[in-house]
Amino acid sequence: MAQNKRISELNSLGQAVSADLLAIVDNIKSETKNITVANLMAKPLPIGILTPNTGEFSVLTVGGNPINEFSTDVTLSDDSDTAIPTERAIKTYVDTAISGIAFLNIRHVTSDSTAAVWDSVLADTASGPITVELQPTGEGKIDIKKSSTDSNLVTLITSSGLIDGQATNTDLNIGYGNISLLCDGTDFYII
């Protein structure tokens, strides 16, 4: 009974012909077994086109789409189904995309203050009323929360623009009340 052997343990290898990549001669059974491009690529389905004489892939197929290149385009502007972006291209794209996003800025205030886009102001009015001047520094959201239970008022004014069509807002007059506003870069809108 013949044993399975590694290629390095075989006594002889046959001559590969035409599309064969490798011919293996089994001296015990007196037969030659050819490893070809076709039987290498047939199962699983072909992943690309292999050039036998150079061993190069000219096309890589993923999900039915032929991939022709690896892209280093950091803007991912090609919008192509035939290119795969490199890891560096994706990281640069994401880093650039999120660099313009301002993150939440929580501030505790006990006296008159200002609030810009992405500020969340916790206004403690225990020592007296507070005026918060809203500054339209761009598009985004501002949250104002009264963090005390007293009856002192939080008054909202703007450095420019209006709050729901008004110059001031005095709706924040109860303990633990809050107002959320959207800024369009000019005016403020209570949501």
C-alpha positions in Angstrom: 0.0 0.0 0.0 1.4 3.4 -1.0 1.9 6.1 1.5 1.1 9.7 1.0 4.3 11.7 0.6 5.2 15.3 0.7 6.6 16.8 -2.6 10.0 16.9 -1.0 9.9 13.1 -0.4 9.0 12.2 -4.0 11.7 10.4 -6.0 10.9 12.1 -9.3 8.7 14.8 -10.7 7.4 14.6 -14.3 7.7 17.2 -17.0 5.0 19.9 -16.8 3.4 20.5 -20.2 1.3 23.5 -21.6 -1.0 24.8 -18.8 0.4 22.5 -16.2 2.1 24.1 -13.3 3.5 20.9 -11.9 3.4 17.2 -12.9 3.8 14.6 -10.1 4.7 11.1 -11.1 3.5 8.3 -8.9 6.1 5.4 -9.5 4.1 2.9 -7.5 0.9 3.3 -9.6 2.8 4.3 -12.7 0.7 7.4 -13.3 1.3 11.2 -13.6 -0.9 13.7 -11.8 -0.8 17.2 -13.1 -1.5 20.3 -11.1 -2.9 22.9 -13.6 -4.2 26.4 -13.4 -7.7 25.0 -14.1 -7.8 22.5 -11.2 -6.1 25.0 -8.8 -8.6 27.7 -9.6 -11.7 25.7 -10.1 -12.6 25.0 -6.5 -13.3 27.3 -4.8 -14.4 29.6 -7.6 -11.6 31.5 -9.3 -10.5 34.5 -7.4 -8.6 36.0 -10.3 -6.8 35.5 -13.6 -3.4 33.9 -13.2 -0.8 34.3 -16.0 0.9 30.8 -16.0 4.3 32.0 -17.4 4.7 34.9 -14.9 2.5 33.7 -12.0 0.9 37.2 -11.8 -2.7 37.9 -11.0 -4.1 40.4 -13.5 -7.6 40.7 -11.8 -8.8 39.8 -8.4 -12.5 39.1 -8.2 -14.4 39.8 -5.0 -18.2 39.3 -4.8 -18.4 39.3 -8.5 -16.6 42.6 -9.0 -13.2 42.5 -10.7 -10.6 44.3 -8.6 -7.9 45.9 -10.8 -6.0 48.0 -8.3 -5.3 48.9 -4.7 -6.0 52.6 -4.3 -4.1 55.1 -2.2 -6.6 57.8 -2.8 -7.1 59.4 0.6 -10.3 61.2 -0.5 -12.0 57.9 -1.6 -13.4 60.1 -4.5 -13.1 57.4 -7.2 -16.3 55.7 -6.0 -15.2 52.6 -7.8 -16.1 48.9 -7.4 -12.8 47.9 -9.1 -10.3 49.3 -6.5 -9.7 48.4 -2.9 -8.4 51.3 -0.7 -5.4 50.7 1.4 -5.5 50.8 5.2 -3.6 54.1 5.2 -6.1 55.6 2.6 -9.1 54.6 4.8 -7.5 55.9 8.0 -6.6 59.2 6.4 -10.1 59.6 5.0 -11.7 58.9 8.4 -9.3 61.1 10.3 -10.0 64.0 7.9 -13.8 63.4 8.0 -14.0 63.5 11.8 -11.5 66.4 12.3 -14.2 68.9 11.6 -16.6 67.4 14.1 -16.8 69.3 17.4 -17.4 67.1 20.4 -19.6 67.8 23.4 -18.2 70.4 25.8 -19.8 70.2 29.3 -19.4 73.4 31.3 -20.6 74.2 34.9 -21.4 77.9 35.5 -22.5 79.8 38.6 -22.5 83.3 37.0 -23.1 85.0 33.7 -21.5 83.1 30.9 -21.4 82.3 27.2 -22.3 79.2 25.2 -21.1 78.2 21.7 -22.1 75.4 19.4 -21.6 71.9 21.1 -21.5 73.4 24.6 -23.7 71.8 27.3 -24.1 74.3 30.1 -25.1 73.2 33.6 -26.3 76.5 35.2 -26.4 76.6 39.0 -28.5 79.6 39.9 -28.4 79.0 43.7 -26.4 82.2 44.1 -28.7 84.3 41.8 -30.0 84.6 38.3 -27.6 83.8 35.3 -27.6 85.2 31.8 -26.1 82.9 29.1 -25.1 84.6 25.9 -25.5 82.3 22.9 -22.7 82.7 20.3 -23.5 81.5 16.7 -20.0 80.0 16.1 -21.3 77.6 13.4 -23.9 75.0 12.8 -24.7 72.7 15.7 -26.5 72.2 19.0 -26.3 73.9 22.4 -27.9 72.5 25.6 -28.6 74.6 28.7 -29.7 72.8 31.9 -30.6 74.5 35.1 -28.7 72.4 37.7 -30.4 73.7 40.8 -34.0 73.8 42.2 -34.3 77.5 43.3 -36.6 80.0 41.6 -33.8 82.1 40.0 -34.0 82.5 36.3 -31.6 81.5 33.5 -32.0 84.2 30.7 -30.7 83.4 27.2 -29.5 86.2 24.9 -27.6 86.2 21.7 -24.4 88.0 20.6 -26.1 88.1 17.2 -29.1 86.5 15.6 -32.4 85.5 17.3 -33.8 82.7 19.5 -37.0 81.5 17.8 -37.4 85.0 16.4 -36.8 86.8 19.7 -33.8 88.6 21.1 -34.1 86.9 24.6 -35.6 83.8 26.1 -36.6 83.4 29.8 -38.3 79.9 29.5 -35.7 78.3 31.8 -37.3 79.2 35.1 -37.9 75.9 36.9 -35.5 73.6 38.8 -33.7 71.1 36.6 -35.4 72.5 33.5 -33.5 72.4 30.2 -33.5 74.0 26.7 -31.9 72.5 23.6 -31.2 74.8 20.7 -30.0 74.3 17.1 -27.9 76.9 15.5 -27.8 77.4 11.8 -24.7 79.6 12.0 -26.9 82.7 12.5 -30.0 82.1 14.5 -31.1 79.7 17.3 -34.1 77.4 17.3 -35.5 75.7 20.4 -36.1 72.0 19.8 
